[in-house]
Structure formats: C-alpha cells, structure tokens
Amino acid sequence: MGGKRLASDVAPLTITDHMLIMLLHKATELDRFGMHLLRYGTVLVLLWIGGLKVYKYEADGIVPFVANSPVMRFFYHFDAPDYKAHMNKEGQVVPENRAWHEANHTYPFALGLGAVICIIGLLIALYPWFPTLSGLGSFLCVGMSLVTLSFLITTPETWVPDLGGPEHGFPLLSGAGRLVVKDVIMLGASVLTMADAARKALLSPLVQGQGQSR
C-alpha cells in the first residue's frame, strides 16, 4: 500500500500503555496543586530564612555576601575584606569577633533584612484574599533573588579557594556558592507566582468592573 499503514496494522495498547496514559492524564491535573505548592513553599522558605536573621550565627554567616556587594556594603561600618579576621563558625562564640560585628552593624542589619524577607513572604501568602498584594510580594522576591544571584559575581567565597590544590575557581562552587545558585529556583518560582497572582487579580470583580466602565 505504498508504505501507508492501516489502522488495523497498529499494535493494540497493552495494559502498561493504558496505565501510562492514565498516569499522564492524572499528571495534567496537578498544575494547580503544583502552583500552590510552589507558592506556599516559597512562603515557608522566606519566613524561615527571614526569621533566622534574629540569631547571631545567621547574621555572621551573611557578612561576606553583604560586605562584598556594591548595592549592600554601605550598611556595614567596615569594608571588605576586614570581616575575614572576625568570622565565627556556626555554633561558635568568640567574644572579640562578636564585638567586631556589633561595631560593624552586622546584627541590626540582619534584623532589618529578616523583617523585609518575612514581609515579602507574608505578602505572597495573601494570594487567596489579595492577589494584587501577593503579586507585589512575588515581584519583590524576583528582585531579592537577582540580588542574591549577583553574589556569585561579587563574593569570592562562592568559589572554591586556591589552597594549593588543582580544583579551585570557576565553575567549582563552594558551599556558599551552592547555596546561592539555588536562588535560580526561587527566581523562577517568583516569576510564576507573580504571573498567577496577576491573572487572578485581573479576574477580580473590581478590575473587571473598571474595565467595563471605560
């Protein structure tokens, strides 16, 4: 028949095929669940990370990022790389280092930053009631994620240091760098939740009523 296949030539679907097709159909129904999971997972991360800023170990840990950032370094009293001689390990308390961080304004800045992060998280959580405010929160989270990702450029500690071994520098991310690069996911989540919130806001009776009155 000139290479044409008749319908009768197609092999019948097996039980496995039917199960796969059923699973694919079920997967298509998970988009809204996935969006809610993405949104409130973002809220959880923001509130948790923002809340941790009240602890001095967390405030100490962000010093290299802030001190080297051209858009944030002015919050600190001392310039980089002075902080390198005063870093505390997590769980460690060195009174001299704590005194240096007090003078550096490390802890007040961390409290302010934590408050901002928590506010962004709370704004995003308002999606069911105030989608416009939720979209604003996601927009602010986009900006925050971009600033965080800029640390890959401005913070030397995001790359494996040259301590005599062959493995160092770009593209070998250090522990700090591996933490920062994950904000690509946060950036994508922020863009998606912002678009979803904007869509809901445009469908609200108030916005639609204004559109019809023009």
Beta strands, then each sheet from edge to edge (+ up, - down):
end
